[in-house]
Structures are given as structure tokens and as C-alpha cells.
């Protein structure tokens, strides 16, 4: 058995002994002084118990290396997959009112139009105000083809910032009908704008 003092001296020689091993994992394993010490013990005094300890430690080490590599690959491929899906979605999905902008404040594209609109009358829900503010021809055409009710609901939601209950009271319908009509209008806009692209 190698005395502790001798082990300290041996552990300093680890890098010189490692090149004898051609396999990277084996070299890496023996670069740790505690495993190198076990190898030195076995070489000085071959024993079945020391060999079993060495083999057990190597299996654990090898598992950790493989598991770390597996996790790293999983994260890498998940990121690549996410990025591809996001890019595909960005190319496929055109701008719609309720789509969030890529900003920290979390505003939607519909919110962006508020700053471009000059209201003739405070509280006006005239769809023409929203229509006049549109610079995108595809969006203008798609919005023009909506029903008057859909136009009023989109204008009230995205220009005036009214909630469903307020719009429902104005139009004498239920909040559920407001939500359903708005969602239907957004789907229609999306389809028509895709057709234009």
C-alpha cells in the first residue's frame, strides 16, 4: 500500500502517467487523484477488492459522462427545434391585432395603432377611424371586408380599450357574443391576409 506522503507525490505525477491511456474517458477518469491513487494501489499490490472498487468508480464516472452528454444534446436539439418552429411560425403567421409584439412591455400590434390614431370625438367607436390609420394594404382590405359588427367590436377593443362587458352593453349583446365575434373576426382577418401574401 502506498503511504499518504507517497500518494501526494504520486498525485503530482498524474499528468505524466495519463498519456499512456489512449481513450479520452479513461484519461479523464485517471486525471482525478483519488482514482489515480486507486490505480497505483492496484498496480503496487494487485487485489480483487481494489479492482472491484476501481471498476465500480469507473462505471459511475462513465455513466455521469454519458448522462451529461445526453442532457447537453437534448437541450441543444430542443433549442434548435424551438428556433425552427418559431421561425416557421413567424414566416407563416402575418401580423394580426392580438399578436404580441417582441417587446418587453407585452403590447399587441392592435395596441400599436392607438398611438397613430387621432380621435375626432372621445369615446367614438367608428371603425372608419381605425381603417383610416392602417398603412398596410392587405390589412386594410381584409378589415374592410368584415361585417359592421365585427369592425365595431375590433375598434372598441383595440382602439378604445373597452372590455367585453362595456362593448356588450353598447351593442346590447352578451359578453360571450362579443368574445366569439372578435375571435371570429381575427380568424377571418388572418385567413384573408394569408391569402393576400
Secondary structure, 3 states (H helix, E strand, C coil): CCCHHHHHHHHHCHHHHHCCCCCHHHHHHHCCHHHHHHHHHHHHCCCHHHHHHHHHHHHHHHHHHHHHHHHHHHHHHHHHHHHHHHHHHHHHCCCCCCCECCCCCCCEHHHHHHCCCCCCCCCCCCHHHHHHHCCCHHHHHHHHCCCHHHHHHHHHHHCCCCCHHHHHHHHCCCHHHHHHHHHHHHHHHHHHHHHHC
